[in-house]
Amino acid sequence: MLDLTTIKKASERLEGVIHHTPFSYAPILSEVSGYEVYLKKENLQRTGAFKLRGAFNKIASLIESGKRGGVVAASAGNHAQGVAFSAKYFGIEATIVMPDSTPLTKIQGVKEFGAKVILHGANYDEAYSYAIEYAKEHQKDFVHPFTDEEVIAGQGTIALEMIEKEPDLDAIVVPVGGGGLISGIGVATKALNPNIKVIGVASNGAPAMANSYKEKKAQSTKSVRTIADGIAVRDASEITLKYILKTVDSFNLVCEDEIAYAILFLLEKQKLLVEGAGSVGVAGLLHGKLDLPKGSKIGIVLSGGNIDVTMLSLIIEKGLVKSSRKMKLSVIMVDKPGSLMQFTQLLTQVGANIVQIGYDRTSIDLEFGDAVVSVDLETKGEEHQQEIREILTKNGFEFKELH
């Protein structure tokens, strides 16, 4: 059984290998939210995410028991790099099975640590099944990303560092996918100070563990769909659920727009690049999802920063829309000289900046004599957007907002 002693042993193994990442006060986030907020910046960890802690502790325990035959893992992200780094550190072979659709940058990131990469399957679940069979066939040890107590113990070392720095925390907020991170943090936190609340946050596009917490029984989902790919887990683990039910005080879900907004907020206001999974705790805070009294002292785990740059622009776009700084409109107008000029002059009157515009007079969905204009606007908040709606309505323009 996982306990504080196991987690402290993991901390000893990790000493000198991992970074004791900053755990520091966030003044802007505190002012905006009404809480006293501290951020645990695992996005600044070696390999860019907390996953290194659990992977290293697991592989270190294998080495201590004399197992040097190599390891296998299935991952398209942070766990893959953690396993590859740890195997290289101990001089053993690592094989990582990744889905066929894995971006080239992630494949290269794993190969840079000397690991062998096998591309197999259309998704993580197919890659995982193949990796299990591969490990058995080649007599290698499989390193699971969360259903392993040595892995969980490694993740729990984050709580040791947080509570050592700020022992009077009221709550620790943790991203949840498979549950390895919050299981380790929960066990360590409740052993050190049972009065500290442990709060889980997941994406509503990957709700398996949230549903399991509510039903007190492992639940699976048919599919997952979220920009927070680090917590996009389809099936809940009975092992991690066991610890979650014992140590977690509440569980919350955030939507995709809220996650995107949090990523943008952290980038702009905190100067931190944090991936979707790492941002869900801040998303929960900013959107009132945490059931805590105002003024509470909260530690939030930013679990990783390995965001796919090809997705970053999309996420920023969503964040701008969510924060009312961008507005997308589809406007119907009479197709005659001057109509478009009148429309743009109205936007000029209210100080809305056009960043993209399209004009279509041939769509079969239009009435004869009409045209549709699609326009993206830079705006200055919700009040400014309401001013735009009012002036267009007053001047007879039919429009709908696109998101």
Secondary structure as GFF3:
##gff-version 3
##sequence-region A 1 403
A	DSSP	alpha_helix	4	14	.	.	.	ID=ss1
A	DSSP	beta_strand	23	25	.	.	.	ID=ss2
A	DSSP	alpha_helix	27	33	.	.	.	ID=ss3
A	DSSP	beta_strand	36	41	.	.	.	ID=ss4
A	DSSP	three_ten_helix	42	44	.	.	.	ID=ss5
A	DSSP	three_ten_helix	46	48	.	.	.	ID=ss6
A	DSSP	alpha_helix	51	64	.	.	.	ID=ss7
A	DSSP	beta_strand	71	74	.	.	.	ID=ss8
A	DSSP	alpha_helix	78	90	.	.	.	ID=ss9
A	DSSP	beta_strand	94	98	.	.	.	ID=ss10
A	DSSP	alpha_helix	104	111	.	.	.	ID=ss11
A	DSSP	beta_strand	116	119	.	.	.	ID=ss12
A	DSSP	alpha_helix	124	137	.	.	.	ID=ss13
A	DSSP	beta_strand	141	142	.	.	.	ID=ss14
A	DSSP	alpha_helix	149	165	.	.	.	ID=ss15
A	DSSP	beta_strand	171	175	.	.	.	ID=ss16
A	DSSP	alpha_helix	180	192	.	.	.	ID=ss17
A	DSSP	beta_strand	197	203	.	.	.	ID=ss18
A	DSSP	alpha_helix	208	215	.	.	.	ID=ss19
A	DSSP	three_ten_helix	229	231	.	.	.	ID=ss20
A	DSSP	alpha_helix	238	247	.	.	.	ID=ss21
A	DSSP	beta_strand	250	254	.	.	.	ID=ss22
A	DSSP	alpha_helix	256	269	.	.	.	ID=ss23
A	DSSP	alpha_helix	276	286	.	.	.	ID=ss24
A	DSSP	beta_strand	297	302	.	.	.	ID=ss25
A	DSSP	alpha_helix	309	322	.	.	.	ID=ss26
A	DSSP	beta_strand	326	334	.	.	.	ID=ss27
A	DSSP	alpha_helix	339	349	.	.	.	ID=ss28
A	DSSP	beta_strand	353	360	.	.	.	ID=ss29
A	DSSP	beta_strand	370	378	.	.	.	ID=ss30
A	DSSP	alpha_helix	382	394	.	.	.	ID=ss31
A	DSSP	beta_strand	398	402	.	.	.	ID=ss32
###
